[in-house]
Amino acid sequence: MKTTVELDGSNRIVLSRELRRAAGIPRRQKLIASATPGRIVLEVEANVSGRIIKREKLKVWTGLVPGTPIEEAVDQSRHYTR
């Protein structure tokens, strides 16, 4: 979905319900904003409301699975430090 969004009087951006639904963003979700010349990118903040538990010989994540691409998730887990 593609749409044009205008800044309001206070220079804020308001995302319409249709745009949020198309992107799968729930109400009051925190977003991460990054900017490059001529572009602003909004990404859903990762949900970290889980924990790692041990089940027999495996370590298992109990929270929701983030929408991270599998290659990036594997790379992050390989370089994980506490």
N, C-alpha and C positions, 0 to 999 in steps of 0.2 A: 504494500500500500504506500502511496506517495501523496503527500498533501503539503500545502503551504501554510506556515504558521507565522503570525505577526506578533511582535513584541507589544505588550500593553503599555499603558502610560508610565509605569514604573520600570520599564525594560525587563519584564518577566516573560517567560515563555510558558504558555498553558497548553498542555497536550490534551486533545479531545478524547472523549471516551472511545470513539471508534479507533483512533490511532493506538491508544493503550491496549485495547482488546486485540488488535491485529498483531501487536508486539508481544502479547501475553504478559503485560505488566499489571499486577493487581493495584488496587487503591492504596495510597500512602506508602508505596514501595520506595525505598531509598535507591537512588540512581547515582552512578559514578559518571562524572562529566570530564571529558578531555577535549582539548582544543588544539588544532593546528591551523595554519593560515587558511582562512576561508571555509573551515569545517569545524563543527562541534559534534562530538559523538557522545551519546548517552548509553550507558550499559547498566543492567540490573546488578545491584550489589549482591555478592555471594551470600547465601544463607549459611551461617556457621552455628546453627543451633543444634548441633549434634555432638557426639563424642565417639572416640575409638574404644571399643571393648574387645577383649580377647575371648574367642570361642574356640576351645580346644587349641589347635596350633595356629589358627588364623586370627588376624586383627581385622575387625569389621567396623565400618562407620555406621552409626545409628541414625544420623540426620538425613535430610533430603539430599539428593544427589544434585550438585550444582550443574549448570548448563555449560560447563567448560568443555572445549573440544578434547577428545580422548588423548591426543598427542601431548597437549599442554598439561593435562592432568597427570599423565605418566611422568613427564619431565619434572613437574613440581614435586611429585612424591619421591622421585629419585634424589632430589636435592633438598629434601625436607630436613630442617634442623629445629631443635627445641630451644 
